[in-house]
């Protein structure tokens, strides 16, 4: 794997040299975009808006418009804004992980100790595990500041990128149920159903089966077989059916995770 970022974790006065790697990979199929007429590949070009000519990557710069003029920025300008944040994942506090709402989580990464960083890396990992805490840190990657959670596991320290509070939309504009009368019998039946389906969570039980199913359709079409189309319609039932639906749910066996 190629590191996405190199720098250090700031843990008090201790600096731990690290490399940052993506912890995830896509499971979806890589589909090409084609021209409907002749199935030629669709290619994207970086075109000058004035001349219409294609521009090579090495001739593209970043700029910010002020008073109808662009201020051109290079790598040194981004670093000059805050050289420390560009190279240091600075832990500013430690918290209980359960205090962080899951809505804030965005993207996971792995941190690997760089040269001379093995011992302080192991120290931070073991200390976090023993304390039962996670670190909150900020750093800059790709010209953007990121708020992160530094989380230990038995072997690796994870960095989870999380969203800032101002990036979360207020749900006040949603039409949500408020004055709804829930009968005690309905609530009891719903709780019984929850109890029936409660198990210890095992992520390995869940697989991306849609990708395999889509691949089966692709292979069938390649052989000239027309796939069978199934339709599913969302039915809006009245609340009078609620108890009947709950009772029927209790009588069904749990489906395998997929």
Long-range contacts (C-beta under 8 A, 24 or more apart in sequence): 3-112, 4-109, 4-141, 5-139, 5-141, 6-114, 7-86, 7-87, 7-88, 7-89, 7-139, 8-87, 8-88, 8-89, 8-117, 9-88, 9-89, 9-91, 9-111, 9-121, 9-124, 9-137, 9-150, 9-157, 10-88, 10-89, 10-90, 10-91, 10-137, 11-91, 11-120, 11-124, 11-135, 14-120, 14-123, 14-124, 15-88, 15-120, 16-113, 16-117, 16-120, 16-121, 16-124, 17-113, 17-114, 17-115, 17-116, 17-117, 18-89, 18-111, 18-112, 18-113, 18-114, 18-117, 18-121, 19-111, 19-112, 19-114, 20-109, 20-110, 20-111, 20-141, 20-159, 21-109, 21-110, 21-111, 21-112, 22-109, 22-110, 23-108, 23-109, 23-110, 23-158, 24-107, 24-108, 27-208, 27-211, 28-208, 28-211, 29-211, 29-214, 29-215, 29-218, 62-143, 78-140, 78-143, 81-140, 82-140, 85-138, 85-139, 85-140, 85-145, 86-139, 86-140, 88-139, 89-137, 89-138, 89-139, 89-148, 89-150, 89-159, 90-137, 90-138, 90-139, 91-135, 91-136, 91-137, 91-150, 92-136, 92-137, 92-138, 93-135, 93-136, 94-128, 94-131, 94-133, 94-134, 94-135, 94-136, 95-133, 95-134, 95-136, 96-132, 96-133, 96-134, 97-133, 97-134, 97-149, 97-151, 100-134, 100-149, 100-162, 103-163, 103-168, 104-162, 104-163, 104-168, 105-149, 105-160, 105-161, 105-162, 105-163, 106-160, 106-161, 106-162, 106-163, 107-160, 107-161, 108-158, 108-159, 108-160, 108-161, 109-158, 109-159, 109-160, 109-161, 110-156, 110-157, 110-158, 110-159, 111-150, 111-156, 111-157, 111-158, 111-159, 112-156, 121-157, 124-150, 124-152, 124-157, 125-152, 125-156, 125-157, 126-152, 128-152, 128-157, 129-154, 185-243, 186-242, 186-243, 186-246, 189-243, 189-246, 189-247, 189-250, 190-246, 192-250, 193-246, 193-249, 193-250, 196-250, 196-254, 197-254, 205-256, 205-257, 206-257, 206-258, 207-257, 207-258, 209-258
